[in-house]
Each structure stands twice: as structure tokens, then as C-alpha cells.
Amino acid sequence: MSDVLVEVMPEGSLEVLSHQEVERLRETGVGGKHELLRRCALAVLNSGSATDSAREVLEQYQDFDIGINQQDYGVTLSLKNSPEKAFVDGKMIRGIRELLFAVLRDIAFIETQTFTGGPDSGHGVTNQVFEILRNAGVLSSGAEPDLVVCWGGHSIGREEYEYCKEVGYQLGLRQFDVCTGCGPGSMKGPMKGAAIGHSKQRVSDGRYIGVTEPGIIAAEPPNPIVNQLVIMPDMEKRLEAFVRISHAIVVFPGGVGTMEEILYLLGILMHPENQDIPLPLVFAGPPESAGYFQRIDKFIATVLGEKAQQRYQIILGEPNNVAVTVKSGIEEVRKFRRQHQDAFFFNWHLTIDPEFQRRFEVTHENMAALELNLDQDAHTLAVNLRRAFSGLVAGNIRDEGARAIEAHGPFEIYGERGLMKKLDALLASFVEQQRMRLPGKPYEACYRIVT
């Protein structure tokens, strides 16, 4: 499709618009917002890419551009120099077209909306998360608890991929919907398995929700199974969206991004006001992943303590057992929310400390300034460790992270000697198991542990 201008009609979103709404959308396509729209649109069009580097994608398609055209009936998108894989016989693949307009919908909504409560207050952040999800059509007031969030890495081996696909299949047979980070690997496998399970149960309206954010979507573009895509403004709101809409969470093998998610969730669940709130959490993988989960379990025991360990269980093999455990846990969630008159579609009852909501800007200065020592409460340590892992994600796959490291060298992480040794060992195991980059690609460390 090189040097070809393509005009695309709306699909799935933004099909019926007023003139005022059209004008708001056109404003999204100009100025600084245009680059944000261009990058996210390119990620969707580049679905199935063999790279996990946002920078590589942006450089490969540096001539790609997008424009918003006003029509009497609404808007169309004009695309220049789009990836050829987004088309078949000259026509854009329908699923990609749906996701493309989901990108425009979310970015326009975020950029033009005045959110209730202010963006910096705790309730304001939660309201913003709620309003974005509602606008995206993710929240359904009539639905029973049935949404399983699956976390895990994009860089996994074949055995791990087949395992998470089988778990997804068992979840689909029980008519559960699946939400992931929308990318490949452990994010694709559960969706693919669930789609097969849904097909056997003749479920025609299965939901495969992908929740992402602009900084990582290019490195982890939506997989082909995703039929509802949501782009949150930043990582913190993305993580909150996961836990607010989930009825259970399954964690498959992954790398630093998965560890960031684990620390975020455990830090929240350890809040005194959340101690009695049920949220099933299962770490699951094939028997070959035993060493991976043992290292993580040991690290959690060291940094967060036994109370954190009590919030999850580890299941190796037995995909059916994972699904049965999730089903039992979701029944507890149903009972609790009915008892406390909390919504099934959004976990309002869960308390999230503002420190977990505050956006962490990944810079060399901020990474070096993190307080990483065991002489603080587990909740505070979880916040700072989560931020450290967020920085490593940025260094590994985000364009801005790669450029910062190119200019100033690896991020330096300072902390208590004992804790830093354990952190270094955990990260070294991720590198050894090729969990930091796609298999076959050499890993250049984006960090340096300083004791």
C-alpha cells in the first residue's frame, strides 16, 4: 500500500455523529494530538508485527500519516502509506477497521472530555477510568460476573503459549469472557482458547477485551482476537481499569511488565480496607514454569511478606483446575457484591490509594530517586517497586524510553543492598529465560542495579 492514500469508513464506533461531535474529532487530528493518534493508529494497522520495539515500528513506517475528513454523515479517515498487512485485496480487514475507529474514539474522548472530580484526586482518577470504559461500551449493567483478566508476557515459549490457550479454552467452556493487555503471547493465548470454548458452547457474543495505553501499543499491537479495544491515557489508569472490571485475575508467565502488574495488584489488595474484598488471583503455568513462579513467590515473600502471598495461589499444569478455581472465586465475588450492593460491572468498593494512581514519569532522575528499602511498610514499597518495573518496561519497549537510554545510558536503580541483590537476581532470571525481548533477539540491558 506504499504511497497510496486510502479512505476508511467507520466500523463499530463513531458511525452516527452530530456536527459538533465531528468537529471535536477533527480537533483531535491536529496539533500535538495528531502524533498520538498517528502512533496508536499505526500500532493497530501493524497488528501481527514480529517486533516488540515501538521505536522499530515507528521508524519502519515513518512516512505513515492519518487524517480526519468531515462528511455530512460523520467522519472518515484518510491513511497514507499504511502497512500492507492491514488489507486484503485492497480492502481493510474489518476487525482492524473496528479497532482503528476505537483508537479515534478513545483518544478523542480523553482529549475533549472534562472529567468529574478533577484528574489529580483519587476519586477523580477512578471516575475518569469509569467514564472511558463506559464510553467504550465495556461496562454492561445487566451482565453477571464473568470477566477474567489474564496477565502475562508477550515473550513466552511455545509450551507456555499452548498452556495459556488451554486455560482460556477451559474458561470459554464455562462461558467466561477474557480481558488481556491485547498483545501477543500470554495476552493472545487465553483469548484464542476462550474463542474456541465459546464456539463449542454456541456463545455468539463472547467478549475479548484488550486494554492498552499509547506508550506500549506499538510494541504490543492488538492481536486478531480482540473485539473490544480500550486505550487508557497512561499505565496507571490502565492498571486501575484492569482491577476495576475484573472478577478474577490469572497471571501467566511474563517479564517486567507482568511483575509490574503483580506488584500493583498485591499492593492494592494489602490495603486495610481491601482485606475482606474477594478478588480471585491465580498464578498459572505449565510444569516447566515452576522455577519462574518459585522465584517470583520468593521475591514477594521477601519484599511484601506472607500476607501478600496469602492473596494468590500457584497452579502448575491442570488448566481445568485453574478454570474451576476461577469459577469458585467468581461465585464469592458475586455473593460479596450482592451483599454490599456493589456493581457487577465496576468494582467501586475497592480502595486504591492515590499513590498507586499518580502517574510516574520515567526519567533517569526519577528512577534513581526511587526509595527501595525494606525499612518501610509493604504498601509503600509495592508502590516504588511497581514504578521501578514500569521504568524497565519503558526502557525495553517504549520509544521514549529507548531514546532516553540512548542519550544518557541505562537507568540506574539504587536501594538497600539485600533488596537490590534479590531484584538483580530476579531480573537476571528474566533475561536468561528470554522474557525481556522476543526469543532470538539479543537483550541489551536498559538498567543497572546500584547498591
TABELZI-V677353 format. One record per backbone hydrogen bond with DSSP energy under -0.5 kcal/mol. CO is the residue of the C=O (numbers start at 1). NH is the residue of the N-H. If there is no record, write none. Layout:
BEGIN
CO/NH + CO/NH
END
This chain:
BEGIN
1/4 + 4/6 + 4/81 + 6/79 + 8/77 + 18/22 + 19/23 + 20/24 + 21/25 + 22/26 + 23/27 + 24/28 + 25/28 + 25/29 + 26/29 + 27/30 + 30/33 + 31/34 + 31/35 + 32/36 + 33/37 + 34/38 + 35/39 + 36/40 + 37/41 + 38/42 + 39/43 + 40/44 + 41/45 + 42/46 + 44/47 + 46/49 + 52/54 + 53/57 + 54/58 + 55/59 + 56/60 + 57/61 + 59/62 + 61/64 + 65/80 + 67/69 + 67/78 + 69/76 + 71/74 + 73/17 + 74/71 + 75/10 + 76/69 + 77/8 + 77/79 + 78/67 + 79/6 + 80/65 + 83/86 + 84/87 + 86/93 + 88/91 + 91/88 + 93/97 + 94/98 + 95/99 + 96/100 + 97/101 + 98/102 + 99/103 + 100/104 + 101/105 + 102/106 + 103/107 + 104/108 + 105/109 + 106/110 + 107/111 + 108/112 + 109/113 + 113/115 + 115/118 + 118/121 + 121/125 + 122/126 + 123/127 + 124/128 + 125/129 + 126/130 + 127/131 + 128/132 + 129/133 + 130/134 + 131/135 + 132/136 + 133/138 + 133/139 + 134/137 + 140/143 + 146/148 + 146/177 + 147/149 + 147/247 + 147/248 + 148/179 + 149/151 + 149/250 + 151/252 + 153/186 + 154/156 + 157/161 + 158/162 + 159/163 + 160/164 + 161/165 + 162/166 + 163/167 + 164/168 + 165/169 + 166/170 + 167/171 + 168/172 + 169/173 + 170/174 + 171/176 + 172/175 + 177/148 + 178/209 + 179/150 + 180/211 + 182/223 + 184/187 + 185/188 + 185/189 + 186/190 + 188/192 + 189/193 + 190/194 + 191/195 + 192/196 + 193/197 + 194/198 + 195/199 + 196/200 + 197/201 + 198/203 + 199/202 + 202/204 + 207/178 + 208/227 + 208/228 + 209/180 + 209/211 + 210/212 + 210/230 + 212/232 + 213/216 + 213/217 + 216/220 + 223/226 + 228/210 + 230/212 + 230/232 + 232/214 + 234/238 + 235/239 + 236/240 + 237/241 + 238/242 + 239/243 + 240/244 + 241/245 + 242/246 + 244/347 + 247/280 + 248/149 + 249/282 + 250/151 + 250/252 + 251/284 + 253/153 + 255/259 + 256/260 + 257/261 + 258/262 + 259/263 + 260/264 + 261/265 + 262/266 + 263/267 + 264/268 + 265/269 + 266/270 + 268/271 + 271/274 + 272/275 + 274/277 + 276/278 + 280/249 + 281/313 + 282/251 + 282/284 + 283/315 + 285/317 + 286/289 + 287/290 + 289/293 + 290/294 + 291/295 + 292/296 + 293/297 + 294/298 + 295/299 + 296/300 + 297/301 + 298/302 + 299/303 + 300/304 + 300/305 + 305/308 + 305/309 + 306/310 + 308/311 + 309/312 + 313/283 + 313/315 + 315/285 + 315/317 + 318/321 + 318/322 + 319/323 + 320/324 + 321/325 + 322/326 + 323/327 + 324/328 + 325/329 + 326/330 + 327/331 + 328/332 + 329/333 + 330/334 + 331/335 + 332/336 + 333/337 + 334/338 + 335/339 + 336/340 + 337/342 + 338/341 + 346/348 + 347/350 + 350/352 + 351/353 + 353/356 + 353/357 + 354/357 + 354/358 + 359/361 + 360/362 + 361/363 + 363/367 + 364/368 + 365/369 + 367/370 + 370/372 + 371/373 + 372/416 + 374/376 + 377/381 + 378/382 + 379/383 + 380/384 + 381/385 + 382/386 + 383/387 + 384/388 + 385/389 + 386/390 + 387/391 + 388/392 + 389/393 + 390/394 + 391/395 + 392/396 + 393/397 + 393/398 + 394/398 + 397/54 + 398/402 + 399/403 + 400/404 + 401/405 + 402/406 + 403/407 + 404/408 + 405/409 + 411/413 + 411/448 + 412/414 + 413/450 + 416/420 + 417/421 + 418/422 + 419/423 + 420/424 + 421/425 + 422/426 + 423/427 + 424/428 + 425/429 + 426/430 + 427/431 + 428/432 + 429/433 + 430/435 + 431/434 + 438/441 + 442/444 + 443/445 + 446/411 + 448/413 + 450/415
END
